[in-house]
Every structure is written in C-alpha cells, then in structure tokens.
C-alpha cells in the first residue's frame, strides 16, 4: 500500500528570495526551509547554525528548583540514590547520563535499576517498586518514566523514600504523582519546548544541578566541574532513538551531540557499537539504524541493564565484550521481527479492511520485546494506527504506533476503562488489556481513532523538487547537508528523478544497481538488482542527495530510496 507521491513545484516567493539573497542559499534549499516553518533570515541562520546558547534555562521547568535542592542535599548528606530508568534507548541513555554526572559530582552511593519488561513491566509498576525497595534507597530519581505512576510514587513516599520523577511522557487526566515532578508536559509547566526527550530532561536536570553546585563552591581541584558537552553523545542517541522532533532545542542538542560522537576520544561503549558497520561520519541516520537497534536489543530480548553497563564502561575490552553480547541479541531480534511481521501481515489480510480506522493484531506467538517494532512496520505498510498484542496468561501486552493526525495517548485515554495499564506519546504508546476486554477494546480503539483523527490532508510521500541528475551543482548538496540532523519533523530532503535521458542501470557488487551520469555524478540503488526490470524508460525514482568520496575524489551521488514503474 504505497503512499502517493507529492512533488513540490519550485515557485519563488518573497520569503524564499529573501533567504537566498541574505544567506546565499540555493533556491531549493530556501524553499525547503520555508516549508519547514522558517519565517525570516534570522530564523534560518539560527536553524543552520545551532548554538548551545540557544538552549532554554533549565529552571524554567516546573519542579526544577525542588529537584536540584533535593539532589544537593542528597550529595551533601551522602544519601543512597537509585536511578530508575526505562528499558528503551531513551531510558538507558538517561540513566547513564545521570549516574555518570552524580559520580563526577562525588556521589559514592548511586545505583541504577532498569526494569525487565518480562518480570516488571513498563515503567514504575508495583513489581518495580518492590525491586527498588530491596535496594534500600534514600532517594529515587526516575528518568524517562514515572509520570503516570501516582500510586507507586505514593507507596515509595509512604516508606519514607524521597522521590524525583523526571519524564517527558503525557500525564493522565487523573493528575501527576505527589512530590517533585520535572516534566514539560505536566500541567502548569511553562517550559517553551514540549518535545524534549527523556534524556533531554535528564540533561536539563544536571545542567541546573551543576550551576547550583558551582554557586555553592562545590567544585574543586579534587572534584572538577564536569564538561556537560561531553554528555551530549548520550542525549543525541536518546533523542534520535525516541523519534523526538529534531527541531528547536532537540536540534541543538543532537547537532552538538553528533560533534561529540565524531571526535576522537569517543566513549568506549559507542565506539564498540559503531564498529559494527563501515567507518563513516556519524549522523542521525547512523544513530537510528546502527546504534539504537543494538542498544534497544538489550531491553527487548533480555535486560536493559546491559546497555547501561556498556555506556558506562571505561575500558575498551569491557565495551567490546558487552557490545558483542548486544550484537547477538540484535541478530536474534531481527530474525524474530521478520517472523512476526510476516505473521502479522497475514492476520491483517484476513481480518482488516481498507476502511478500518485502526488495526489491532494479536497472536500467542508474538514476542513481547518485538511488538513495538512490528507495530511500526505495519503503520508503514498500512498507514493507519496499529496495536500489536502479545498474549500472556490473563492479559495482552500491547505496543501501539500511529501516524501524524492520530494522538495515541488520547486514543488510549478514551479506552482507559478497558485497560489495566497504559502510557506513552502521541505517536507511540503501550498498554495491557485483560483478556475479557479484548473485543470491546478492538471496537473502542477503532472508534477513538476515527473520532480523534484531525482529518488533515491524507498522508503522501513528499518530495522537495524534480531534479535533472546531470545538472546538480555540488553547492546544492553541500547546503542540503547543513539541514542535518535529519529526523522527525525535519526529514531528509528527497527528490523526484525521471528516467528519461538516463542510461540503462548496471548491476554491481552484491545485488546493487548503478547509473553513471554525465557530469561525473552517479545514481545508485542498494540491493535493487531484482528491480532492474522496473528501472526502464518511463520509471520514476525517489532519491536523496549526497557525496561519494573515495581516494580523495568526490562526486555527487543520488541514492534511490524507491523505484516506481511507469504504470504507477
């Protein structure tokens, strides 16, 4: 079920001409910036040159003063602190960041707990609370979870344990936990940017704490003040992996995090993960497709604590050993994902219709750690919200993914009386459903998806212009690269290329296609040799632009993401 292609025609506007003239931008780049909401040359300059000075004051977050005061007291009094994270990449990086900073700040008794999805469930559940109590903490700090755990936080506080909840997920209508809460989504928080990741919130917390400790004379020659930019590698990975919007503050954090990831002295854990693949500059795409899946494999297949251990590893040998274990788990995850996707598509084909506003798929053979990946792939295929359910003894564990226009958090809130657990974002959420409620949930989910959809323009695969591959100036490619990092709400630009005038493609390597183009450029389609029959006269190609650099030579390279034959 391919989305229709929508190609933007290049028609100069006063704003686009102003951007081109003021900043020396190619007209296509100026048009892209304009479509992405840039309203002036000053905004464009801020977008193209992200500065750490553009970050908001962390004390604008509601609850930040109280959180910093509590951590200050815990450090001075030598309290036992336990960080309670989530088992996904955002939670793993958040936990690593906070543990590393507290150790640098002189905390000698800090521990981290990552729940096991199979034993404890998602977030701060009753089972997680019991596990935390066994560690005898005096202060618990949640990262990337906890905003919906009203009863669980109350239990911890009743046991005399101080709590700080840091999160970025949406709270429920019933309210937020008692005590200290730092979350830009909570009621009454005026923080200017709501799209920050869980790791971003943790970074804001340590930024504020470092400042307060500096004012109090905490740092010394024996306890030097940490350079927080060194932690932005973690923030970049957590933000990209959580599919957070790469605009505004997230763009700044990821841009500078990628600088850290591309310099010498790379964190041993990331160096070991990046060794699985060709050496290349680290981009947001690298994080999304090489780093995040391997880190996620720990929480999906066994225990997310393995990921924290890897990122905290100080020695190369330890990091290599731990990364090898993650690679084994990621390989197992890929095989299971392929099996589940095939089964899920068969179920959808038998049960769903083109008019269903939402899809619910269940199977007793589904692996609980891979249902989120399967849901995401089904959304890509069917372009509708999807819930994939793994069957347990008395309930179904569900992971849901959506597309722009349908807020999953609101959909699940509309189904709350049928769910024993739920939480998440607008685009991704999780739930647990008692078995007796499945039929009612299936109907309610579809109704809520239909009712709450914003009925915007139907989704389409957007392209930024039609290009003649023989007339692409290198400065256009260079300027497009200045739009990085690419991701949610800042997608990598793509373009339409028609086959007229192109030579016949040549197979090369192991199943690839290549088109040599006049002017020294080339077009490649990786793994597409079996599509050679479709790449005939009249075919159309959706491509990305970049450079192929080899032995000191550089040429413009068009990478084909999709081939459509003339009949489409």
GIPE-V519814 format. One record per residue. RES is the residue in one letter. SS is DSSP state (alpha for helix, beta for strand, coil for the rest). D_LAST is the distance of its C-alpha to the last C-alpha in Angstrom with 1 decimal. Layout:
res->RES ss->SS d_last->D_LAST
res->RES ss->SS d_last->D_LAST
This chain:
res->X ss->coil d_last->12.0
res->X ss->coil d_last->10.0
res->X ss->coil d_last->11.1
res->X ss->coil d_last->9.3
res->X ss->beta d_last->10.1
res->X ss->beta d_last->13.2
res->X ss->beta d_last->14.8
res->X ss->coil d_last->18.4
res->X ss->coil d_last->19.8
res->X ss->coil d_last->23.1
res->X ss->coil d_last->25.9
res->X ss->coil d_last->29.4
res->X ss->coil d_last->31.5
res->X ss->alpha d_last->35.2
res->X ss->alpha d_last->34.8
res->X ss->alpha d_last->32.3
res->X ss->alpha d_last->34.6
res->X ss->alpha d_last->37.5
res->X ss->alpha d_last->35.9
res->X ss->alpha d_last->35.2
res->X ss->alpha d_last->38.7
res->X ss->alpha d_last->40.6
res->X ss->alpha d_last->38.9
res->X ss->coil d_last->37.7
res->X ss->coil d_last->34.0
res->X ss->coil d_last->31.1
res->X ss->alpha d_last->29.5
res->X ss->alpha d_last->26.2
res->X ss->alpha d_last->28.3
res->X ss->alpha d_last->30.3
res->X ss->alpha d_last->27.3
res->X ss->alpha d_last->26.1
res->X ss->alpha d_last->29.7
res->X ss->alpha d_last->29.8
res->X ss->alpha d_last->26.7
res->X ss->coil d_last->28.3
res->X ss->coil d_last->31.4
res->X ss->coil d_last->33.7
res->X ss->coil d_last->36.0
res->X ss->coil d_last->38.4
res->X ss->alpha d_last->39.3
res->X ss->alpha d_last->41.7
res->X ss->alpha d_last->39.0
res->X ss->alpha d_last->36.7
res->X ss->alpha d_last->39.7
res->X ss->alpha d_last->40.3
res->X ss->alpha d_last->36.7
res->X ss->alpha d_last->36.7
res->X ss->coil d_last->40.2
res->X ss->coil d_last->40.5
res->X ss->coil d_last->44.2
res->X ss->alpha d_last->46.1
res->X ss->alpha d_last->48.3
res->X ss->alpha d_last->45.4
res->X ss->coil d_last->45.8
res->X ss->coil d_last->47.5
res->X ss->coil d_last->51.0
res->X ss->alpha d_last->50.8
res->X ss->alpha d_last->53.7
res->X ss->alpha d_last->51.5
res->X ss->coil d_last->50.2
res->X ss->coil d_last->52.2
res->X ss->coil d_last->54.4
res->X ss->alpha d_last->54.4
res->X ss->alpha d_last->58.1
res->X ss->alpha d_last->59.1
res->X ss->alpha d_last->56.9
res->X ss->alpha d_last->58.4
res->X ss->alpha d_last->61.9
res->X ss->alpha d_last->61.4
res->X ss->alpha d_last->60.1
res->X ss->alpha d_last->62.9
res->X ss->alpha d_last->65.5
res->X ss->alpha d_last->64.0
res->X ss->alpha d_last->64.1
res->X ss->alpha d_last->67.7
res->X ss->alpha d_last->69.0
res->X ss->coil d_last->67.3
res->X ss->coil d_last->65.4
res->X ss->coil d_last->63.2
res->X ss->beta d_last->59.6
res->X ss->beta d_last->56.7
res->X ss->beta d_last->53.0
res->X ss->beta d_last->50.8
res->X ss->beta d_last->47.2
res->X ss->coil d_last->43.9
res->X ss->coil d_last->42.4
res->X ss->coil d_last->39.1
res->X ss->alpha d_last->38.7
res->X ss->alpha d_last->39.7
res->X ss->alpha d_last->42.8
res->X ss->alpha d_last->43.7
res->X ss->alpha d_last->43.5
res->X ss->alpha d_last->45.4
res->X ss->alpha d_last->48.1
res->X ss->alpha d_last->48.4
res->X ss->alpha d_last->48.7
res->X ss->alpha d_last->51.4
res->X ss->alpha d_last->53.4
res->X ss->alpha d_last->53.4
res->X ss->alpha d_last->54.6
res->X ss->alpha d_last->57.3
res->X ss->alpha d_last->58.6
res->X ss->alpha d_last->58.8
res->X ss->coil d_last->60.6
res->X ss->coil d_last->63.3
res->X ss->coil d_last->62.3
res->X ss->coil d_last->63.8
res->X ss->coil d_last->62.7
res->X ss->beta d_last->59.0
res->X ss->beta d_last->56.9
res->X ss->beta d_last->53.2
res->X ss->beta d_last->51.9
res->X ss->beta d_last->48.3
res->X ss->coil d_last->47.9
res->X ss->coil d_last->46.5
res->X ss->coil d_last->43.7
res->X ss->coil d_last->45.0
res->X ss->coil d_last->48.6
res->X ss->coil d_last->48.6
res->X ss->coil d_last->45.2
res->X ss->coil d_last->43.4
res->X ss->coil d_last->45.6
res->X ss->coil d_last->49.2
res->X ss->coil d_last->49.7
res->X ss->alpha d_last->53.2
res->X ss->alpha d_last->52.8
res->X ss->alpha d_last->52.1
res->X ss->alpha d_last->55.1
res->X ss->alpha d_last->57.3
res->X ss->alpha d_last->56.1
res->X ss->alpha d_last->56.7
res->X ss->alpha d_last->60.2
res->X ss->alpha d_last->61.1
res->X ss->coil d_last->60.7
res->X ss->coil d_last->63.3
res->X ss->coil d_last->61.7
res->X ss->coil d_last->63.4
res->X ss->beta d_last->60.2
res->X ss->beta d_last->56.7
res->X ss->beta d_last->53.8
res->X ss->beta d_last->50.3
res->X ss->coil d_last->47.3
res->X ss->coil d_last->43.7
res->X ss->coil d_last->45.1
res->X ss->coil d_last->47.9
res->X ss->coil d_last->47.0
res->X ss->coil d_last->46.8
res->X ss->coil d_last->49.7
res->X ss->alpha d_last->52.4
res->X ss->alpha d_last->54.6
res->X ss->alpha d_last->54.2
res->X ss->alpha d_last->55.3
res->X ss->alpha d_last->58.2
res->X ss->alpha d_last->59.3
res->X ss->alpha d_last->59.4
res->X ss->alpha d_last->61.3
res->X ss->alpha d_last->63.7
res->X ss->coil d_last->64.5
res->X ss->coil d_last->65.5
res->X ss->coil d_last->62.5
res->X ss->beta d_last->61.2
res->X ss->beta d_last->57.4
res->X ss->beta d_last->54.9
res->X ss->beta d_last->51.3
res->X ss->beta d_last->48.7
res->X ss->coil d_last->45.1
res->X ss->coil d_last->42.0
res->X ss->coil d_last->40.6
res->X ss->coil d_last->40.9
res->X ss->coil d_last->44.3
res->X ss->beta d_last->44.8
res->X ss->coil d_last->46.3
res->X ss->coil d_last->49.5
res->X ss->beta d_last->50.2
res->X ss->coil d_last->50.5
res->X ss->coil d_last->53.0
res->X ss->coil d_last->56.6
res->X ss->coil d_last->57.9
res->X ss->beta d_last->56.0
res->X ss->beta d_last->52.3
res->X ss->beta d_last->50.1
res->X ss->coil d_last->46.6
res->X ss->coil d_last->44.9
res->X ss->coil d_last->43.4
res->X ss->coil d_last->46.8
res->X ss->coil d_last->48.3
res->X ss->coil d_last->50.5
res->X ss->coil d_last->48.9
res->X ss->coil d_last->48.3
res->X ss->coil d_last->46.6
res->X ss->coil d_last->44.2
res->X ss->coil d_last->41.2
res->X ss->coil d_last->40.2
res->X ss->coil d_last->37.3
res->X ss->coil d_last->39.6
res->X ss->coil d_last->39.2
res->X ss->alpha d_last->42.1
res->X ss->alpha d_last->43.0
res->X ss->alpha d_last->43.0
res->X ss->alpha d_last->45.5
res->X ss->alpha d_last->47.6
res->X ss->alpha d_last->47.6
res->X ss->alpha d_last->48.8
res->X ss->alpha d_last->51.5
res->X ss->alpha d_last->52.9
res->X ss->alpha d_last->52.6
res->X ss->alpha d_last->54.8
res->X ss->alpha d_last->57.1
res->X ss->alpha d_last->57.6
res->X ss->alpha d_last->58.6
res->X ss->alpha d_last->61.1
res->X ss->alpha d_last->62.6
res->X ss->alpha d_last->63.0
res->X ss->alpha d_last->64.9
res->X ss->coil d_last->67.1
res->X ss->coil d_last->67.9
res->X ss->coil d_last->66.3
res->X ss->coil d_last->64.9
res->X ss->coil d_last->67.4
res->X ss->coil d_last->67.8
res->X ss->coil d_last->67.9
res->X ss->coil d_last->64.9
res->X ss->coil d_last->62.7
res->X ss->coil d_last->60.1
res->X ss->coil d_last->56.6
res->X ss->coil d_last->54.0
res->X ss->alpha d_last->51.2
res->X ss->alpha d_last->48.6
res->X ss->alpha d_last->49.0
res->X ss->alpha d_last->47.6
res->X ss->alpha d_last->44.3
res->X ss->alpha d_last->42.7
res->X ss->alpha d_last->43.0
res->X ss->alpha d_last->41.7
res->X ss->alpha d_last->38.6
res->X ss->alpha d_last->37.7
res->X ss->alpha d_last->38.4
res->X ss->alpha d_last->36.5
res->X ss->alpha d_last->33.3
res->X ss->alpha d_last->33.5
res->X ss->coil d_last->34.0
res->X ss->coil d_last->30.8
res->X ss->coil d_last->33.1
res->X ss->coil d_last->31.9
res->X ss->coil d_last->32.5
res->X ss->coil d_last->33.9
res->X ss->alpha d_last->37.5
res->X ss->alpha d_last->40.1
res->X ss->alpha d_last->37.7
res->X ss->alpha d_last->36.3
res->X ss->alpha d_last->39.9
res->X ss->alpha d_last->40.8
res->X ss->alpha d_last->37.8
res->X ss->alpha d_last->38.1
res->X ss->alpha d_last->41.8
res->X ss->alpha d_last->41.2
res->X ss->alpha d_last->38.9
res->X ss->alpha d_last->41.8
res->X ss->alpha d_last->44.0
res->X ss->alpha d_last->41.6
res->X ss->coil d_last->41.4
res->X ss->coil d_last->45.1
res->X ss->coil d_last->47.8
res->X ss->coil d_last->49.7
res->X ss->coil d_last->46.6
res->X ss->coil d_last->47.4
res->X ss->alpha d_last->48.0
res->X ss->alpha d_last->45.7
res->X ss->alpha d_last->42.7
res->X ss->alpha d_last->43.7
res->X ss->alpha d_last->43.7
res->X ss->alpha d_last->40.2
res->X ss->alpha d_last->38.7
res->X ss->coil d_last->40.2
res->X ss->coil d_last->37.5
res->X ss->coil d_last->35.0
res->X ss->coil d_last->35.1
res->X ss->coil d_last->37.5
res->X ss->coil d_last->35.6
res->X ss->coil d_last->36.1
res->X ss->coil d_last->35.7
res->X ss->coil d_last->32.9
res->X ss->alpha d_last->31.7
res->X ss->alpha d_last->28.9
res->X ss->alpha d_last->31.7
res->X ss->alpha d_last->33.4
res->X ss->alpha d_last->30.4
res->X ss->alpha d_last->29.3
res->X ss->alpha d_last->32.6
res->X ss->alpha d_last->35.5
res->X ss->alpha d_last->34.6
res->X ss->alpha d_last->33.4
res->X ss->alpha d_last->36.6
res->X ss->alpha d_last->38.8
res->X ss->alpha d_last->37.1
res->X ss->alpha d_last->37.7
res->X ss->alpha d_last->41.4
res->X ss->alpha d_last->41.1
res->X ss->alpha d_last->38.4
res->X ss->alpha d_last->40.2
res->X ss->coil d_last->43.8
res->X ss->coil d_last->45.6
res->X ss->coil d_last->44.3
res->X ss->alpha d_last->47.8
res->X ss->alpha d_last->46.8
res->X ss->alpha d_last->44.5
res->X ss->alpha d_last->47.3
res->X ss->alpha d_last->49.7
res->X ss->alpha d_last->47.2
res->X ss->alpha d_last->46.8
res->X ss->alpha d_last->50.6
res->X ss->coil d_last->51.5
res->X ss->coil d_last->53.8
res->X ss->coil d_last->54.0
res->X ss->alpha d_last->51.3
res->X ss->alpha d_last->52.5
res->X ss->alpha d_last->52.1
res->X ss->alpha d_last->48.6
res->X ss->alpha d_last->47.4
res->X ss->alpha d_last->48.8
res->X ss->alpha d_last->47.2
res->X ss->alpha d_last->43.8
res->X ss->alpha d_last->43.9
res->X ss->alpha d_last->44.4
res->X ss->alpha d_last->41.5
res->X ss->alpha d_last->39.3
res->X ss->alpha d_last->40.4
res->X ss->alpha d_last->39.5
res->X ss->alpha d_last->36.1
res->X ss->alpha d_last->35.4
res->X ss->alpha d_last->36.5
res->X ss->alpha d_last->34.3
res->X ss->alpha d_last->31.2
res->X ss->alpha d_last->32.0
res->X ss->alpha d_last->32.7
res->X ss->alpha d_last->29.6
res->X ss->alpha d_last->27.4
res->X ss->alpha d_last->29.4
res->X ss->alpha d_last->29.3
res->X ss->alpha d_last->25.6
res->X ss->alpha d_last->25.1
res->X ss->alpha d_last->27.7
res->X ss->alpha d_last->26.5
res->X ss->alpha d_last->23.0
res->X ss->alpha d_last->24.8
res->X ss->alpha d_last->27.0
res->X ss->alpha d_last->24.2
res->X ss->alpha d_last->22.5
res->X ss->alpha d_last->25.9
res->X ss->alpha d_last->27.0
res->X ss->coil d_last->24.4
res->X ss->coil d_last->22.3
res->X ss->coil d_last->19.4
res->X ss->coil d_last->22.2
res->X ss->coil d_last->24.4
res->X ss->coil d_last->25.1
res->X ss->beta d_last->26.3
res->X ss->beta d_last->26.5
res->X ss->beta d_last->29.7
res->X ss->beta d_last->29.8
res->X ss->beta d_last->33.1
res->X ss->beta d_last->34.5
res->X ss->coil d_last->38.0
res->X ss->coil d_last->36.5
res->X ss->coil d_last->34.7
res->X ss->coil d_last->36.4
res->X ss->alpha d_last->37.5
res->X ss->alpha d_last->37.0
res->X ss->alpha d_last->33.3
res->X ss->alpha d_last->32.1
res->X ss->alpha d_last->31.1
res->X ss->alpha d_last->28.8
res->X ss->alpha d_last->27.3
res->X ss->alpha d_last->26.9
res->X ss->alpha d_last->25.1
res->X ss->alpha d_last->22.6
res->X ss->alpha d_last->22.0
res->X ss->alpha d_last->21.5
res->X ss->alpha d_last->18.8
res->X ss->alpha d_last->17.0
res->X ss->alpha d_last->17.9
res->X ss->coil d_last->18.5
res->X ss->coil d_last->21.8
res->X ss->beta d_last->25.4
res->X ss->beta d_last->26.6
res->X ss->beta d_last->30.2
res->X ss->beta d_last->30.9
res->X ss->beta d_last->34.4
res->X ss->beta d_last->36.7
res->X ss->beta d_last->39.7
res->X ss->coil d_last->43.3
res->X ss->coil d_last->46.6
res->X ss->coil d_last->46.7
res->X ss->beta d_last->43.5
res->X ss->beta d_last->39.9
res->X ss->beta d_last->39.0
res->X ss->beta d_last->35.8
res->X ss->beta d_last->33.4
res->X ss->beta d_last->30.8
res->X ss->beta d_last->28.0
res->X ss->coil d_last->26.3
res->X ss->coil d_last->23.9
res->X ss->coil d_last->25.0
res->X ss->coil d_last->26.4
res->X ss->coil d_last->28.1
res->X ss->coil d_last->31.5
res->X ss->alpha d_last->32.3
res->X ss->alpha d_last->36.0
res->X ss->alpha d_last->36.3
res->X ss->alpha d_last->34.6
res->X ss->alpha d_last->37.0
res->X ss->alpha d_last->39.9
res->X ss->alpha d_last->39.1
res->X ss->coil d_last->39.4
res->X ss->alpha d_last->42.4
res->X ss->alpha d_last->44.9
res->X ss->alpha d_last->42.8
res->X ss->beta d_last->42.6
res->X ss->beta d_last->45.4
res->X ss->beta d_last->43.8
res->X ss->beta d_last->40.9
res->X ss->beta d_last->40.0
res->X ss->beta d_last->37.4
res->X ss->coil d_last->35.1
res->X ss->coil d_last->32.6
res->X ss->coil d_last->29.7
res->X ss->beta d_last->31.6
res->X ss->beta d_last->34.5
res->X ss->beta d_last->36.6
res->X ss->beta d_last->38.8
res->X ss->beta d_last->41.1
res->X ss->beta d_last->41.2
res->X ss->beta d_last->44.2
res->X ss->alpha d_last->43.1
res->X ss->alpha d_last->44.6
res->X ss->alpha d_last->42.4
res->X ss->alpha d_last->39.0
res->X ss->alpha d_last->38.1
res->X ss->alpha d_last->39.3
res->X ss->alpha d_last->37.4
res->X ss->alpha d_last->34.1
res->X ss->alpha d_last->34.5
res->X ss->alpha d_last->35.9
res->X ss->alpha d_last->33.1
res->X ss->alpha d_last->30.4
res->X ss->alpha d_last->32.6
res->X ss->alpha d_last->33.2
res->X ss->alpha d_last->29.6
res->X ss->alpha d_last->28.9
res->X ss->alpha d_last->32.1
res->X ss->alpha d_last->32.0
res->X ss->coil d_last->28.4
res->X ss->coil d_last->28.6
res->X ss->coil d_last->25.7
res->X ss->coil d_last->24.3
res->X ss->coil d_last->20.9
res->X ss->coil d_last->18.2
res->X ss->coil d_last->17.2
res->X ss->coil d_last->14.4
res->X ss->beta d_last->13.8
res->X ss->beta d_last->15.9
res->X ss->beta d_last->16.3
res->X ss->coil d_last->19.5
res->X ss->coil d_last->18.8
res->X ss->beta d_last->17.0
res->X ss->coil d_last->19.2
res->X ss->coil d_last->20.5
res->X ss->alpha d_last->21.3
res->X ss->alpha d_last->24.4
res->X ss->alpha d_last->25.8
res->X ss->coil d_last->25.9
res->X ss->coil d_last->29.6
res->X ss->alpha d_last->31.1
res->X ss->alpha d_last->32.6
res->X ss->alpha d_last->29.1
res->X ss->alpha d_last->28.5
res->X ss->alpha d_last->32.1
res->X ss->alpha d_last->31.8
res->X ss->alpha d_last->28.6
res->X ss->alpha d_last->30.6
res->X ss->coil d_last->33.2
res->X ss->coil d_last->30.9
res->X ss->coil d_last->31.3
res->X ss->coil d_last->31.9
res->X ss->coil d_last->28.3
res->X ss->beta d_last->27.7
res->X ss->coil d_last->27.6
res->X ss->coil d_last->27.5
res->X ss->beta d_last->27.4
res->X ss->coil d_last->24.2
res->X ss->coil d_last->23.7
res->X ss->coil d_last->22.0
res->X ss->coil d_last->18.5
res->X ss->beta d_last->16.9
res->X ss->beta d_last->13.9
res->X ss->beta d_last->14.5
res->X ss->beta d_last->12.9
res->X ss->coil d_last->13.8
res->X ss->coil d_last->15.9
res->X ss->coil d_last->19.4
res->X ss->coil d_last->18.9
res->X ss->coil d_last->20.9
res->X ss->coil d_last->19.7
res->X ss->coil d_last->19.8
res->X ss->beta d_last->23.0
res->X ss->beta d_last->23.7
res->X ss->beta d_last->26.5
res->X ss->coil d_last->28.4
res->X ss->coil d_last->27.5
res->X ss->coil d_last->23.9
res->X ss->beta d_last->22.5
res->X ss->beta d_last->20.8
res->X ss->beta d_last->22.2
res->X ss->beta d_last->21.6
res->X ss->beta d_last->24.9
res->X ss->coil d_last->24.6
res->X ss->coil d_last->27.3
res->X ss->coil d_last->29.6
res->X ss->coil d_last->30.0
res->X ss->coil d_last->26.8
res->X ss->beta d_last->24.6
res->X ss->beta d_last->21.1
res->X ss->beta d_last->21.1
res->X ss->beta d_last->18.8
res->X ss->coil d_last->21.3
res->X ss->coil d_last->21.1
res->X ss->coil d_last->17.9
res->X ss->alpha d_last->19.6
res->X ss->alpha d_last->18.0
res->X ss->alpha d_last->14.5
res->X ss->coil d_last->16.0
res->X ss->coil d_last->14.4
res->X ss->coil d_last->10.8
res->X ss->coil d_last->12.6
res->X ss->coil d_last->13.0
res->X ss->coil d_last->13.2
res->X ss->coil d_last->10.2
res->X ss->coil d_last->8.9
res->X ss->beta d_last->9.1
res->X ss->beta d_last->11.6
res->X ss->beta d_last->13.1
res->X ss->beta d_last->16.8
res->X ss->beta d_last->20.4
res->X ss->beta d_last->23.4
res->X ss->beta d_last->26.7
res->X ss->beta d_last->29.4
res->X ss->beta d_last->30.3
res->X ss->beta d_last->34.1
res->X ss->beta d_last->35.9
res->X ss->coil d_last->39.6
res->X ss->coil d_last->40.0
res->X ss->beta d_last->37.1
res->X ss->beta d_last->34.2
res->X ss->beta d_last->30.9
res->X ss->beta d_last->27.8
res->X ss->beta d_last->25.2
res->X ss->beta d_last->21.5
res->X ss->beta d_last->20.4
res->X ss->beta d_last->16.7
res->X ss->beta d_last->15.9
res->X ss->beta d_last->12.2
res->X ss->beta d_last->10.0
res->X ss->beta d_last->6.2
res->X ss->coil d_last->5.9
res->X ss->coil d_last->5.5
res->X ss->coil d_last->3.8
res->X ss->coil d_last->0.0
